[in-house]
Amino acid sequence: MTLRYGIVGGGFITQFHLRALEQVRGVEVAGLTSRTPPTELAQYVHDHNLGEGIVYSSLSEMIPNVDVVAIFNPNFCRVETMETIAAGVRMGAKCKGLIVEKPLGRNLMEAQRIIDLVREIAVPTAYFENQIHMKVLQNARTQLTGVAAAMGPLSLARSAEEHAGPHNGWFWDPTQQGGGVLSDMGCHCLAVGWYLLTPNGKDVRHLIAQSVTAEVGLLKWGEPNARAELMERYNVDYTKTPAEDFATGMVTYKNPDTNQVSKAQFTVSWMYDKQGLRLLVDGLGPGYALEANSLRSPLEIFIGDAAAASVADAELALEKATATQGLLAIQPNEPDLYGYTDENIDARDAFLAGRDALLNFDYGYEIVRLTMAAYMSAEQGRTIDLTDPATNEALKQYVPLIQQGRGREVLPVND
């Protein structure tokens, strides 16, 4: 059986998923809709035999004609999009599954609204956090299964994601995106750390978060020249509404079966001016370890000054590539490397079986909770105790100052 995807959103992430779907059987792209008609993406769908790729003028029009709705549009549209989907299902649309690209919501109020709507319409869900599906991580966990059973699970995981900055203006606007790099990429690292520490065979939410400590900073994009670049390229003014371009922190977990305490460290930045996107992951256990670096590739090319003018698109080689000459790292199949292919396969198999994917919307809610706890820690300068009922109640209503557009109150800007 083939699942008909209906994709909401016509930006960068949709392009990446279309490349991933070239490698997935049993899924066709039946429809696309976006604020700006996604005609180029529809042409890509046709050129690569991915499905009919009909461009719909609205989400309401598309819903009755697809099996699965994939929400890939900007963060500030998520709740409205979910309300439209729920209305379509109430009117009789047969929805076999819902996909949402990270994050589930910009804060817990938005995430809870989405959860409530999903429960009302009772549709299986998949929260797309691609890095958990990376083959390097899955294979490492499989390879270490016997070792971990004999010696004990990992006790420390470290995850980092860095590049030179997003593609689109709304990503830089904290009121639209939900914050800065912690909101944009911290969710990846929080999920990876939690997952790596979780023993094989246990639910992805088995470990219980105890506390979160974090710091944020505006290190590069608060400087005058960098601020001027943002204004020129994206019309975003970091003198008025800055967002963090660096964040780091630690989450402490407890295993409810053994009471073992483990820790997950995360670091993210929009100031990595090297080859392009870099993902770093490592884990330490008693007598063993794992390590992965996405910039390690069996393929490298060199482009000298004389030949550099012929390079049309540096991102053909690597996401967020910052150079078109010199020694370039090449990743021939980025959608597969980063886990996009496998998360679509997981969603396909789950929806055809009538169940949630490995990561569902409830899991996405927990990642938003950890992200909000990290912002609260950085904002208040203290460790956030997630075992405290009053703190958890406060998090449900919490909107970070940076997300409110009040970043100057917590981020120094060099005037």
C-alpha positions in Angstrom: 0.0 0.0 0.0 1.2 3.5 -0.8 0.7 6.5 1.5 -0.2 9.8 0.0 1.7 12.6 1.6 0.3 16.1 1.7 3.1 18.6 2.6 2.5 21.9 4.2 5.3 24.4 3.7 7.6 25.2 0.7 10.9 26.0 2.4 14.3 24.4 3.0 13.1 21.5 5.1 10.6 20.5 2.5 13.3 20.4 -0.1 15.4 18.1 2.2 12.5 15.7 2.8 11.8 15.5 -0.9 15.4 14.4 -1.5 14.9 11.9 1.3 11.7 10.5 -0.2 13.5 9.6 -3.4 14.9 6.8 -1.2 11.6 5.7 0.4 9.2 3.2 -1.1 5.5 3.2 -0.4 5.2 7.0 -0.1 4.1 9.4 -2.8 3.8 13.2 -2.6 0.2 13.7 -3.6 -0.1 17.4 -2.6 1.8 20.5 -1.6 0.5 23.8 -0.2 2.3 26.9 1.2 1.9 30.6 1.7 3.8 31.1 -1.5 2.7 28.5 -4.2 5.4 25.8 -4.1 5.6 25.5 -7.9 9.3 24.7 -8.0 8.9 21.9 -5.4 6.0 20.5 -7.4 8.2 20.4 -10.5 10.9 18.6 -8.4 8.2 16.0 -7.4 7.3 15.5 -11.0 10.8 15.4 -12.3 11.8 12.7 -9.7 8.6 10.6 -10.0 7.6 11.2 -6.4 3.9 11.5 -7.0 1.3 13.8 -8.5 2.6 16.8 -6.5 -0.6 18.8 -7.0 -0.3 22.4 -5.7 -3.3 23.2 -3.6 -4.4 26.8 -2.9 -5.1 25.9 0.8 -4.6 23.3 3.4 -8.3 22.8 3.7 -8.5 21.9 0.1 -5.6 19.4 0.3 -6.6 17.5 3.4 -9.4 15.3 1.9 -7.1 14.3 -0.9 -4.2 12.9 1.1 -3.6 10.2 3.7 -0.9 11.9 5.8 -0.4 15.6 6.4 3.3 16.6 7.0 3.6 19.9 8.7 6.9 21.5 7.5 5.8 25.1 7.6 7.3 27.8 9.9 7.1 27.5 13.7 4.7 30.4 14.1 2.1 28.7 11.8 2.0 25.4 13.7 -1.1 25.9 15.9 -3.1 27.4 13.1 -2.1 24.6 10.8 -3.1 22.0 13.4 -6.5 23.6 13.9 -7.2 23.5 10.2 -6.3 19.8 10.1 -8.5 19.0 13.0 -11.4 20.9 11.3 -10.8 18.9 8.2 -11.0 15.6 10.1 -14.1 16.7 11.9 -15.7 17.3 8.4 -14.9 13.7 7.4 -11.4 13.7 6.0 -9.7 10.3 6.6 -6.3 11.1 8.0 -4.0 8.1 8.6 -1.2 10.1 10.2 0.2 13.5 11.1 3.9 14.5 10.9 5.4 17.6 12.4 8.9 18.8 11.9 10.6 19.9 15.1 9.7 21.8 17.2 6.2 20.8 18.2 5.5 24.3 19.4 7.4 27.5 20.3 6.5 27.0 24.0 4.5 24.6 26.1 1.2 26.4 25.6 1.4 26.0 21.9 2.6 22.4 22.2 -0.3 21.6 24.6 -2.8 23.0 22.2 -1.5 20.8 19.4 -1.6 17.7 21.7 -5.2 18.5 22.7 -6.2 18.7 19.0 -4.5 15.4 18.2 -6.2 13.6 21.0 -9.5 15.0 19.9 -9.2 13.7 16.4 -7.3 10.5 17.4 -4.8 10.3 14.6 -1.4 8.6 14.8 1.5 11.0 14.9 5.2 11.2 14.1 7.4 13.9 15.6 10.3 14.4 13.1 13.6 14.6 15.0 15.9 13.4 12.3 19.1 12.9 14.2 17.8 10.1 16.4 17.3 8.2 13.1 20.9 8.7 11.9 22.3 5.3 10.9 25.6 6.1 12.7 23.7 6.4 16.0 21.4 3.5 15.4 24.3 1.3 14.4 26.4 2.4 17.4 23.5 1.5 19.8 23.1 -1.9 18.1 26.8 -2.6 18.1 27.1 -1.7 21.8 24.0 -3.6 23.0 25.9 -6.6 24.4 28.6 -4.4 25.9 26.0 -2.2 27.6 24.2 -5.2 29.0 27.4 -6.5 30.5 29.0 -3.3 31.7 26.0 -0.9 32.1 24.5 1.8 29.9 26.1 5.1 28.9 26.5 7.6 31.7 27.5 10.6 29.7 26.3 11.8 26.3 27.5 14.9 24.5 25.9 16.4 21.4 26.7 19.5 19.4 25.2 21.1 16.2 26.8 24.1 14.7 26.7 26.1 11.4 27.0 29.7 10.3 23.3 30.6 10.5 19.8 29.8 9.1 18.6 30.3 5.5 15.5 32.4 6.1 14.7 35.6 7.9 12.0 34.2 10.1 14.5 31.8 11.7 16.5 34.8 12.9 13.4 36.6 14.3 12.9 35.2 17.9 9.3 36.2 18.0 8.5 34.1 14.9 10.9 31.2 15.4 10.5 30.9 19.1 14.0 32.0 20.2 17.5 31.7 18.7 19.8 28.8 18.2 18.6 27.0 21.4 15.1 26.8 20.0 16.3 26.1 16.4 18.9 23.5 17.1 19.0 22.8 20.8 16.0 20.6 20.4 18.1 18.2 18.2 20.9 17.9 20.8 18.5 17.5 23.7 16.8 14.7 21.9 20.0 13.0 20.9 21.5 13.1 24.4 18.3 11.7 26.0 18.1 8.9 23.4 21.8 7.8 23.6 21.5 7.5 27.4 18.3 5.4 27.2 19.1 1.6 27.4 18.2 -0.4 24.4 14.7 -1.9 24.6 13.3 0.8 26.7 10.8 3.5 25.7 12.3 6.7 24.4 10.9 8.5 27.4 12.1 5.9 29.9 14.7 8.1 31.6 13.3 10.9 33.7 14.8 14.3 33.5 15.8 15.6 36.9 17.3 19.0 36.2 18.5 21.4 33.4 21.3 24.0 33.6 22.0 26.2 30.6 23.7 29.4 29.4 23.0 31.4 26.2 25.0 34.1 24.5 25.1 36.5 21.6 28.7 36.3 20.6 29.0 36.9 16.8 25.7 38.2 15.5 25.5 41.0 18.1 28.6 42.7 16.8 28.0 45.8 14.6 29.2 44.3 11.3 27.2 41.1 11.8 24.1 43.0 12.8 24.4 45.1 9.6 24.6 41.9 7.6 21.4 40.6 9.2 19.6 43.8 8.4 20.8 43.8 4.8 20.0 40.1 4.1 16.9 39.5 6.2 15.7 42.8 7.5 16.1 41.5 11.1 17.3 44.1 13.6 19.4 42.6 16.5 19.8 46.0 18.1 16.1 45.7 19.0 15.1 42.1 19.2 18.2 39.9 19.5 18.3 36.2 19.8 21.1 33.9 21.1 23.6 32.5 18.6 25.2 30.2 21.2 23.9 27.9 23.9 25.2 25.2 26.1 24.0 23.2 29.0 23.5 19.9 30.8 20.5 17.7 31.5 20.6 15.2 34.4 18.5 12.1 34.0 17.5 9.2 36.4 16.7 5.6 35.3 13.6 4.7 37.3 14.6 1.0 37.2 18.0 1.3 38.6 18.2 4.9 40.0 21.4 5.4 37.9 22.1 9.1 37.2 23.4 10.1 33.8 24.1 13.4 32.1 23.6 14.8 28.6 25.6 17.8 27.6 24.6 20.0 24.6 26.2 22.8 22.6 24.7 24.7 19.6 25.8 27.7 17.7 25.1 29.9 14.6 28.8 30.9 14.5 30.6 27.9 13.0 32.4 29.6 10.1 34.1 26.5 8.7 32.9 24.0 6.1 29.2 24.1 6.9 26.9 22.1 9.2 28.7 20.0 11.7 27.1 17.4 14.0 29.2 16.0 16.8 28.1 13.2 19.1 29.9 11.1 21.7 28.9 8.8 24.5 30.9 7.4 27.4 30.1 4.2 29.3 32.0 1.9 31.7 34.9 0.6 29.5 33.5 1.7 26.1 32.7 4.8 24.1 31.2 6.0 20.8 31.9 9.1 18.7 30.5 10.5 15.4 31.3 13.6 13.4 29.3 14.4 10.3 32.2 16.2 8.6 34.2 13.1 8.3 33.7 11.8 4.8 35.5 9.4 2.5 35.2 12.0 -0.2 37.0 15.3 -0.4 37.5 17.7 -3.4 39.8 20.7 -3.9 38.8 23.8 -5.9 41.5 26.3 -6.5 41.0 30.1 -7.0 41.1 29.9 -10.8 38.3 27.3 -10.8 36.2 28.7 -8.0 34.1 31.0 -10.3 32.6 27.9 -11.9 31.0 26.7 -8.7 27.3 27.5 -8.7 26.0 26.1 -5.4 28.3 25.2 -2.5 25.4 23.5 -0.8 25.4 20.7 -3.3 28.4 19.5 -1.3 27.2 20.1 2.3 24.3 21.8 4.1 25.1 25.4 5.2 28.4 25.2 3.3 30.3 28.5 3.7 32.9 28.2 0.9 33.1 27.3 -2.8 36.9 26.8 -3.0 39.7 25.2 -1.1 39.5 21.7 0.4 35.7 20.9 0.7 34.1 18.1 2.7 31.5 16.2 0.6 28.6 14.3 1.9 27.1 12.5 -1.2 23.8 11.6 0.6 23.0 14.1 3.3 19.3 13.2 3.7 20.3 9.6 4.6 23.3 10.7 6.7 21.2 13.0 8.9 18.4 10.5 9.3 15.7 12.1 7.1 15.3 9.0 5.0 14.9 6.7 8.0 12.4 8.9 9.9 10.2 8.8 6.8 10.5 5.0 6.7 9.6 4.8 10.4 6.6 7.1 9.9 5.4 5.1 6.8 5.6 1.8 8.7 3.9 3.1 11.7 1.0 4.8 9.9 0.4 1.7 7.7 0.1 -0.3 11.0 -2.2 2.4 12.5 0.1 3.4 15.3 2.4 6.2 16.3 6.0 6.4 15.1 9.0 5.9 17.3 8.8 9.5 18.3 5.2 10.9 18.6 3.8 14.3 19.4 3.9 13.5 23.2 7.6 13.0 22.8 7.8 16.3 21.0 6.1 18.0 23.9 8.8 16.7 26.3 11.5 18.1 24.0 9.7 21.5 24.2 9.6 21.2 28.0 13.4 20.6 28.1 14.0 23.5 25.8 11.9 25.8 27.9 13.7 24.7 31.0 17.0 25.5 29.4 15.8 29.0 28.5 14.5 29.5 32.1 17.8 28.4 33.5 19.8 30.8 31.3 17.3 33.6 32.0 17.2 33.1 35.8 20.9 32.0 36.2 20.0 28.9 38.1 19.5 25.1 37.7 15.9 24.2 37.0 14.6 21.4 39.1 12.3 19.3 37.0 11.2 17.2 40.0 9.6 20.3 41.6 5.8 20.4 40.9 5.7 24.2 41.1 8.5 24.6 38.5 6.7 22.3 36.1 3.5 24.3 36.5 5.5 27.5 35.8 7.0 26.0 32.7 3.5 25.4 31.3 2.9 29.1 31.1 6.5 30.3 30.5 7.5 32.3 27.4 11.2 33.2 27.3 12.1 36.9 27.2 14.0 36.3 24.0 10.9 34.7 22.4 8.9 37.7 23.5 11.2 40.0 21.6 12.8 41.3 24.9 16.2 39.7 24.3 18.0 42.9 25.1 17.1 42.3 28.7 19.2 39.1 28.9 21.6 39.4 25.9 24.3 42.1 25.8 24.4 43.9 22.4 27.5 45.8 21.4 26.2 49.3 20.5 
